[in-house]
């Protein structure tokens, strides 16, 4: 089975961008630090990091960069899949 590299790249990119947009929303709402403190606490780790105040420009850069990186990774994964997957004819 072959997969479309462009579609796969877009799906990976959108998925990662949506995940990071959710993180940016948590930062904007002021909930990110509490979430990180809980996650560290649940893993028996003393929190080392402090969440900085929300900045829209930084959030846009984060989401855009992650989308591009995800799209490239998805595209490369699809090319690798197509090269290595057995070709099954029907």
Phi, psi and omega per residue, in radians:
X1 nan 2.213 3.106
X2 -1.674 2.575 3.067
X3 -2.121 2.623 -3.094
X4 -1.375 2.031 -3.112
X5 -1.042 -0.668 -3.116
X6 -1.153 -0.807 3.117
X7 -1.125 -0.736 -3.137
X8 -1.094 -0.740 3.095
X9 -1.068 -0.776 3.130
X10 -1.115 -0.702 3.133
X11 -1.120 -0.833 3.099
X12 -1.033 -0.817 -3.123
X13 -1.050 -0.822 3.134
X14 -1.128 -0.699 3.137
X15 -1.076 -0.873 -3.134
X16 -1.148 -0.669 3.107
X17 -1.128 -0.718 3.123
X18 -1.116 -0.733 3.107
X19 -1.036 -0.789 -3.124
X20 -1.299 -0.496 3.027
X21 -1.145 -0.652 3.051
X22 -1.086 -0.722 3.095
X23 -1.101 -0.780 3.125
X24 -1.063 -0.644 3.089
X25 -1.126 -0.734 3.083
X26 -1.054 -0.708 3.103
X27 -1.125 -0.797 -3.126
X28 -1.076 -0.625 3.139
X29 -1.404 -0.175 -3.119
X30 1.444 0.288 -3.102
X31 -1.725 -0.216 -3.017
X32 -1.113 -0.737 -3.109
X33 -1.119 -0.742 3.117
X34 -1.104 -0.698 3.106
X35 -1.119 -0.810 3.135
X36 -1.109 -0.733 3.102
X37 -1.040 -0.734 3.120
X38 -1.133 -0.797 -3.116
X39 -1.063 -0.793 3.103
X40 -1.100 -0.786 3.137
X41 -1.011 -0.776 -3.113
X42 -1.143 -0.398 3.132
X43 -1.767 0.246 3.103
X44 1.065 0.686 -3.124
X45 -2.102 2.370 3.031
X46 -1.333 2.178 -3.114
X47 -1.035 2.277 -3.134
X48 -1.896 -0.293 -2.982
X49 -1.914 2.611 3.086
X50 -2.099 2.243 3.134
X51 -1.348 2.233 -3.135
X52 -1.418 2.872 3.118
X53 -1.086 2.661 -3.122
X54 -1.182 2.407 2.998
X55 -2.337 2.124 -3.070
X56 -1.035 -0.714 -3.119
X57 -1.117 -0.736 3.110
X58 -1.140 -0.675 3.110
X59 -1.102 -0.735 3.125
X60 -1.118 -0.720 3.106
X61 -1.107 -0.793 3.119
X62 -1.012 -0.886 -3.078
X63 -1.148 -0.745 3.122
X64 -1.124 -0.791 3.142
X65 -1.097 -0.770 -3.118
X66 -1.164 -0.638 3.080
X67 -1.066 -0.840 -3.125
X68 -1.099 -0.802 3.132
X69 -1.074 -0.758 3.118
X70 -1.130 -0.688 3.124
X71 -1.122 -0.728 3.113
X72 -1.141 -0.772 3.132
X73 -1.118 -0.734 3.117
X74 -1.128 -0.719 3.107
X75 -1.084 -0.808 3.128
X76 -1.136 -0.688 3.121
X77 -1.102 -0.717 3.127
X78 -1.154 -0.719 3.099
X79 -1.095 -0.742 3.112
X80 -1.124 -0.769 3.103
X81 -1.011 -0.851 -3.107
X82 -1.116 -0.564 3.139
X83 -1.318 -0.584 -3.025
X84 -1.771 -0.386 -3.102
X85 -1.240 2.468 3.099
X86 -1.149 2.439 3.118
X87 -1.474 1.997 -3.121
X88 -1.870 2.074 3.114
X89 -1.665 2.457 3.099
X90 -2.007 nan nan
